Amino acid sequence: MQHSSFIPSEQKLISDCYLSMSNSLRFILALAIPLVIGSSSAFFTVTGLDSWYQTIQKPSWNPPNWIFGPVWTTLYIMMGVALFLVWKQQDQNAAQRTAILLFAAQLILNFFWSLIFFKWQQPGWAFAELAVMWVLIILTIFQFSKLSNTAAWLLVPYISWVSFAGILNYTIWKLN
C-alpha cells in the first residue's frame, strides 16, 4: 500500500501556504525583506565610511555621507512595495516566479556590493558586481511591468540611484 496519497505534494503545500497568507502579512514581509537586507549591508557601509573611505580620492560631486541612509531607506521601502504588488497577485505563474527570482538575485547583489566596496575595499570588483546588479534590476523592472506597471515604476528611482552609484563607483575606482 502506498502512503504517498496521504502526503501532500511539496508544490501543494507551498501553494496552500501561499494562498492562505494574508495580503497584510505579504505586505509586511515584502517591506521587511529589502529593509533587513539593506540594513544588514549598511553595517559594512558604516564601518567603511569611518575608515578606508575617508582616505581615498573622491570626485568633487560625491554626495555627503549623510544622504545615503535616507536615500537607501526610501529606495528599500519602494522596493518592498513593488515586491508586494507582484507577490500579492493570486495567479501564480511563471512570470511572477521569474519576477520574484530576479528581484531576489538583484537584492543579494545589492547586499554584496557594500561588502566588496567597503569591507574588502575593492572598488574595481564592486563596479563589476554593480554592473551585473544593474542588468538584473533592469530585467526585474521589465518582468515586474508584465505584472504591475506601478511595481515597475517604483523601481525606476532605484535603477536611477544605482546608475549614479555606478558612475561614482567607477570614478572612485579610477581615482584610486
PAZAPA-4460 file (N, C-alpha, C; in steps of 0.05 Angstrom, whole numbers, plus 32768, in hexadecimal, padded with zeros to 4 digits):
% residues 176
    n_x    n_y    n_z   ca_x   ca_y   ca_z    c_x    c_y    c_z   seq   type   mol
   8011   7FE8   8000   8000   8000   8000   8012   8019   8000     1      M     A
   800D   802B   7FEE   801C   8044   7FED   8010   8059   7FFF     2      Q     A
   8021   8067   800E   8017   807C   8020   801A   8098   8014     3      H     A
   8026   8099   7FFC   802B   80B3   7FF0   8011   80C3   7FEB     4      S     A
   7FFB   80B5   7FE7   7FE2   80C3   7FE3   7FD9   80D2   7FFC     5      S     A
   7FE3   80CA   8013   7FDC   80D8   802C   7FEE   80F0   8032     6      F     A
   8005   80F1   8024   8018   8107   8028   8014   811B   8011     7      I     A
   800D   8134   8019   800A   8148   8003   8025   814D   7FF5     8      P     A
   8023   8153   7FDC   803B   8159   7FCD   8047   8173   7FD7     9      S     A
   8062   8175   7FD3   8070   818D   7FDB   8064   81A6   7FCD    10      E     A
   805D   81A3   7FB4   8052   81B9   7FA5   8036   81C1   7FB1    11      Q     A
   8026   81AD   7FB9   800C   81B2   7FC5   800F   81C0   7FDF    12      K     A
   8023   81B8   7FF0   8027   81C5   8009   802F   81E2   8005    13      L     A
   8041   81E7   7FF3   804A   8203   7FED   8033   8213   7FE3    14      I     A
   8023   8207   7FD1   800C   8215   7FC6   7FF8   821C   7FDB    15      S     A
   7FF2   8208   7FED   7FDE   820D   8002   7FE8   8223   8015    16      D     A
   8002   8222   801C   800E   8237   802D   800C   8252   8020    17      C     A
   8013   8253   8007   8012   826C   7FF7   7FF6   8278   7FF6    18      Y     A
   7FE3   8267   7FF1   7FC7   8270   7FEE   7FBB   8278   8009    19      L     A
   7FC4   826B   801E   7FB8   8271   8039   7FC6   828A   8046    20      S     A
   7FDC   8292   803C   7FEA   82A9   8047   7FDA   82C3   8040    21      M     A
   7FD4   82D2   8055   7FC5   82EB   8050   7FD6   8300   8042    22      S     A
   7FC8   8312   8035   7FD7   8328   8028   7FE5   8339   803C    23      N     A
   7FDA   833B   8054   7FE7   834B   8069   8002   833F   8070    24      S     A
   8003   8325   8073   801C   8317   8079   802F   8319   8062    25      L     A
   8025   8316   8049   8036   8319   8032   8043   8335   8031    26      R     A
   8032   8349   8037   803C   8365   8036   8052   8369   804A    27      F     A
   804E   835F   8063   8062   8362   8078   807C   8354   8070    28      I     A
   807A   833B   8065   8092   832C   805D   809F   833A   8045    29      L     A
   808F   8343   8032   809B   8350   801A   80AA   8369   8022    30      A     A
   80A0   8378   8036   80AF   8390   803F   80C8   8387   804F    31      L     A
   80C4   8373   8060   80DA   836B   8072   80F2   835F   8062    32      A     A
   80ED   8350   804D   8103   8343   803F   8118   8357   8036    33      I     A
   8111   836B   8025   8126   837D   801D   8131   838F   8034    34      P     A
   811F   8396   8047   8129   83A6   805D   813D   8397   806F    35      L     A
   8138   837E   8074   814A   836E   8084   8165   8369   8075    36      V     A
   8163   8362   805C   817B   835D   804C   818B   8378   804A    37      I     A
   817D   838D   8045   818A   83A7   8042   8197   83B0   805C    38      G     A
   8189   83AD   8072   8195   83B5   808C   81AC   83A3   8094    39      S     A
   81AB   8389   808B   81C2   8377   8090   81DA   8380   8080    40      S     A
   81D6   8387   8067   81ED   8390   8057   81F7   83AB   8060    41      S     A
   81E6   83BB   806D   81EE   83D5   8077   8204   83D3   808B    42      A     A
   8206   83BC   8099   821C   83B8   80AC   8237   83BB   809E    43      F     A
   823A   83B0   8087   8253   83B2   8078   8258   83CF   806F    44      F     A
   8242   83DC   8067   8244   83F7   805E   824D   840A   8074    45      T     A
   8240   8408   808B   8246   8419   80A2   8263   8415   80AB    46      V     A
   826B   83FC   80AE   8286   83F7   80B7   829A   8401   80A2    47      T     A
   8294   83FE   8088   82A6   8407   8073   82A7   8425   8071    48      G     A
   8290   8433   8076   8290   8450   8074   82A2   845C   8089    49      L     A
   82A4   844F   80A0   82B4   845A   80B6   82D1   8454   80B4    50      D     A
   82DA   8445   80A0   82F6   843D   809F   8301   8442   8082    51      S     A
   8303   842D   8073   830F   842E   8058   8303   8443   8046    52      W     A
   82E9   8446   8046   82DC   8458   8033   82E4   8475   8038    53      Y     A
   82EB   847C   8051   82F3   8497   8057   830E   849E   804B    54      Q     A
   831E   848A   8045   8339   848F   803B   833C   848F   801D    55      T     A
   8328   8486   800E   832B   8483   7FF2   8323   849C   7FE3    56      I     A
   832C   849E   7FCA   8324   84B4   7FB9   8307   84B1   7FAF    57      Q     A
   82F8   84C6   7FB1   82DC   84C6   7FA8   82D7   84DE   7F96    58      K     A
   82C5   84DC   7F83   82BF   84F3   7F72   82B2   8509   7F81    59      P     A
   82B4   8521   7F76   82A8   8539   7F84   828A   8536   7F87    60      S     A
   827D   8527   7F76   8260   8524   7F76   8257   850C   7F87    61      W     A
   8269   8501   7F97   8262   84EB   7FA9   824E   84F6   7FBE    62      N     A
   8237   84E9   7FC1   8223   84F4   7FD5   822E   84F1   7FF1    63      P     A
   8223   8502   8003   822B   84FF   801F   8222   84E4   802A    64      P     A
   8231   84D9   803D   822C   84BF   8048   8210   84BC   8054    65      N     A
   8206   84D2   8060   81EC   84D0   806E   81D4   84CB   805B    66      W     A
   81D8   84D0   8041   81C2   84CD   802E   81BB   84B0   8028    67      I     A
   81CF   849E   802A   81CC   8482   8022   81B7   8473   8033    68      F     A
   81B7   8477   804C   81A4   8469   805E   8187   846F   8056    69      G     A
   817F   8489   8056   8163   848F   804E   815C   8486   8032    70      P     A
   816E   8489   801F   8168   8481   8003   8164   8463   8002    71      V     A
   8177   8453   800E   8174   8436   800C   815B   842C   801C    72      W     A
   8155   8438   8032   813D   8430   8041   8124   8435   8030    73      T     A
   8122   844C   8023   810C   8451   8011   810B   843D   7FFA    74      T     A
   8122   8438   7FEE   8122   8425   7FD8   811A   8409   7FE1    75      L     A
   8124   8400   7FF8   811C   83E6   8002   80FE   83E4   8007    76      Y     A
   80F2   83F9   8011   80D5   83F9   8016   80C7   83F7   7FFB    77      I     A
   80D0   8406   7FE7   80C3   8405   7FCD   80C7   83EA   7FC0    78      M     A
   80DE   83DE   7FC4   80E3   83C3   7FBA   80D0   83AF   7FC7    79      M     A
   80CC   83B2   7FE1   80BA   83A0   7FF0   809D   83A3   7FE6    80      G     A
   8094   83BB   7FE1   8079   83BF   7FD7   8077   83B3   7FBB    81      V     A
   808B   83B6   7FAA   808B   83AA   7F90   808A   838C   7F91    82      A     A
   809A   8380   7FA3   8099   8363   7FA7   807D   835A   7FB0    83      L     A
   8071   8369   7FC2   8056   8362   7FCB   8042   8362   7FB4    84      F     A
   8043   8376   7FA3   8030   8378   7F8D   8032   8361   7F7A    85      L     A
   804A   8356   7F77   804E   833E   7F67   8046   8325   7F76    86      V     A
   804E   8323   7F8F   804A   830C   7F9F   802C   8307   7FA6    87      W     A
   801D   831D   7FA9   8001   831A   7FB2   7FEF   830E   7F9D    88      K     A
   7FF7   830E   7F85   7FE7   8302   7F70   7FE2   82E5   7F75    89      Q     A
   7FC9   82DD   7F75   7FC1   82C2   7F7B   7FCA   82AE   7F65    90      Q     A
   7FCD   82B8   7F4D   7FD3   82A7   7F37   7FF0   82A0   7F36    91      D     A
   7FF7   8289   7F42   8013   8281   7F42   801A   8277   7F26    92      Q     A
   802B   8285   7F18   8033   827D   7EFE   8051   8281   7EFA    93      N     A
   805B   8279   7EE3   8077   827A   7EDE   8081   8297   7EDF    94      A     A
   8071   82AA   7ED5   807A   82C6   7ED5   807E   82D0   7EF1    95      A     A
   806C   82C9   7F03   806E   82D1   7F1F   8087   82C4   7F2C    96      Q     A
   808A   82AB   7F28   80A2   829D   7F34   80BB   82A9   7F2A    97      R     A
   80BD   82AE   7F10   80D5   82BA   7F04   80DA   82D5   7F10    98      T     A
   80C5   82E5   7F12   80C7   8300   7F1D   80D2   82FF   7F3A    99      A     A
   80C8   82ED   7F4A   80D1   82EC   7F66   80EE   82E1   7F67   100      I     A
   80F5   82CE   7F56   8110   82C4   7F56   8124   82D9   7F4D   101      L     A
   811D   82E9   7F39   812E   82FF   7F30   8131   8314   7F46   102      L     A
   811B   831A   7F53   811C   832D   7F6A   812F   8323   7F7F   103      F     A
   812C   8309   7F86   813E   82FD   7F9B   815B   82FE   7F92   104      A     A
   8160   82F8   7F79   817C   82F7   7F6F   8189   8313   7F71   105      A     A
   817A   8327   7F68   8186   8342   7F68   8189   834C   7F85   106      Q     A
   8177   8344   7F97   8179   834C   7FB3   8191   833F   7FC0   107      L     A
   8196   8327   7FB9   81AE   8319   7FC4   81C8   8328   7FBB   108      I     A
   81C8   832F   7FA1   81DF   833E   7F97   81E1   835A   7FA5   109      L     A
   81CA   8366   7FAA   81C9   8380   7FB8   81D7   837D   7FD3   110      N     A
   81D1   8367   7FE1   81DE   8362   7FFB   81FC   8360   7FF8   111      F     A
   8205   8350   7FE5   8221   834A   7FE2   8232   8361   7FD8   112      F     A
   8225   8375   7FCA   8234   838C   7FC1   8241   839A   7FD8   113      W     A
   8233   839F   7FEE   823E   83AC   8005   8256   839D   8011   114      S     A
   8253   8383   8011   8269   8372   801C   8281   8375   800A   115      L     A
   827E   8373   7FF0   8294   8375   7FDD   82A1   8391   7FDE   116      I     A
   8291   83A5   7FDD   829B   83C0   7FDB   82A7   83CA   7FF6   117      F     A
   8298   83C7   800C   82A0   83D3   8025   82B1   83C0   8036   118      F     A
   82A9   83A7   8039   82B7   8394   804A   82D1   838B   803D   119      K     A
   82CF   8382   8024   82E6   8377   8016   82F6   838D   8007   120      W     A
   82EB   83A5   8006   82F8   83BD   7FFA   8301   83B7   7FDE   121      Q     A
   82EE   83AD   7FCE   82F4   83A5   7FB2   82E1   83B3   7F9F   122      Q     A
   82E5   83CD   7F9A   82D2   83DC   7F89   82D0   83D1   7F6C   123      P     A
   82E6   83C5   7F62   82E4   83B9   7F47   82D2   83A2   7F46   124      G     A
   82D5   838F   7F59   82C3   8378   7F5A   82A7   8380   7F61   125      W     A
   82A4   8395   7F72   828A   839F   7F7A   827B   83AA   7F61   126      A     A
   828B   83B7   7F50   827F   83C2   7F37   8276   83AB   7F25   127      F     A
   8286   8397   7F22   827E   8380   7F11   8265   8373   7F1D   128      A     A
   8264   8370   7F37   824C   8364   7F43   8234   8376   7F3F   129      E     A
   8238   8390   7F42   8222   83A3   7F3E   8217   83A2   7F22   130      L     A
   8229   839E   7F0E   8220   839C   7EF2   820D   8384   7EEF   131      A     A
   8213   836E   7EFB   8202   8356   7EFA   81E7   835D   7F08   132      V     A
   81E9   8369   7F20   81D2   8371   7F2F   81C0   8384   7F1E   133      M     A
   81CC   8397   7F10   81BD   83AA   7EFF   81AD   839B   7EEA   134      W     A
   81B9   8388   7EDD   81AB   8378   7EC9   8194   8369   7ED6   135      V     A
   8198   835D   7EED   8183   834F   7EFB   816C   8361   7F03   136      L     A
   8173   837A   7F0B   815E   838D   7F13   814D   8393   7EFA   137      I     A
   815A   8398   7EE3   814C   839E   7ECA   8139   8386   7EC3   138      I     A
   8144   836E   7EC5   8134   8357   7EBF   811C   8354   7ED3   139      L     A
   8121   835B   7EEC   810C   835A   7F00   80F6   836F   7EF9   140      T     A
   80FE   8386   7EF1   80EB   839B   7EEA   80DA   8391   7ED2   141      I     A
   80E6   8386   7EBE   80D7   837C   7EA7   80C4   8365   7EAF   142      F     A
   80CE   8354   7EC0   80BE   833D   7EC9   80A6   8347   7EDB   143      Q     A
   80AC   835A   7EED   8097   8365   7EFD   8082   8373   7EEC   144      F     A
   808A   8380   7ED6   8077   838E   7EC5   8062   837B   7EB8   145      S     A
   8069   8362   7EB6   8056   834E   7EAB   8040   8348   7EBF   146      K     A
   8045   834F   7ED8   8032   8348   7EEE   8025   8361   7EFA   147      L     A
   8035   8377   7EFC   802B   838F   7F08   803C   83A7   7EFE   148      S     A
   8030   83B9   7EF0   803E   83D1   7EE7   8048   83E1   7EFE   149      N     A
   8037   83E3   7F13   803E   83F2   7F2B   8057   83E7   7F38   150      T     A
   8058   83CC   7F3A   8070   83BF   7F45   8089   83C5   7F35   151      A     A
   8086   83C5   7F1B   809D   83CB   7F0A   80A6   83E8   7F0E   152      A     A
   8094   83FA   7F0E   809B   8416   7F12   80A7   841C   7F2D   153      W     A
   809E   840D   7F41   80AA   8411   7F5C   80C8   840A   7F5D   154      L     A
   80D1   83FA   7F49   80EE   83F3   7F48   80FE   8407   7F38   155      L     A
   80F2   841A   7F2A   8100   842D   7F19   8113   843F   7F2A   156      V     A
   810A   8449   7F41   811D   8458   7F52   8135   8447   7F5B   157      P     A
   8130   842E   7F60   8145   841C   7F68   815A   8418   7F52   158      Y     A
   8151   8413   7F39   8164   840F   7F24   8172   842A   7F1E   159      I     A
   8165   8440   7F22   8171   845A   7F1E   8187   845F   7F32   160      S     A
   8182   8458   7F4C   8196   845C   7F61   81AD   8449   7F5D   161      W     A
   81A7   8430   7F55   81BC   841C   7F50   81CD   8425   7F38   162      V     A
   81C1   8431   7F24   81D0   843C   7F0D   81E3   8452   7F17   163      S     A
   81D9   8464   7F27   81EA   8479   7F33   8201   846C   7F43   164      F     A
   81F9   8458   7F54   820D   844B   7F65   8222   843D   7F54   165      A     A
   821A   8432   7F3D   822D   8425   7F2B   8241   8439   7F20   166      G     A
   8237   8450   7F18   8249   8465   7F0E   825C   846E   7F24   167      I     A
   8252   8471   7F3C   8262   8479   7F53   8277   8463   7F59   168      L     A
   826E   844A   7F5A   827F   8434   7F5F   8296   8432   7F4B   169      N     A
   828F   8435   7F31   82A3   8434   7F1C   82B7   844B   7F1F   170      Y     A
   82AD   8463   7F25   82BF   847A   7F28   82D2   8476   7F40   171      T     A
   82C7   846C   7F56   82D8   8467   7F6E   82ED   8452   7F67   172      I     A
   82E5   843D   7F59   82F8   8428   7F51   830F   8434   7F40   173      W     A
   8308   8445   7F2D   831C   8450   7F1B   832E   8465   7F2A   174      K     A
   8323   8473   7F3D   8332   8487   7F4C   8346   8479   7F5F   175      L     A
   8341   8461   7F66   8351   8453   7F7A   835F   843B   7F6E   176      N     A
***
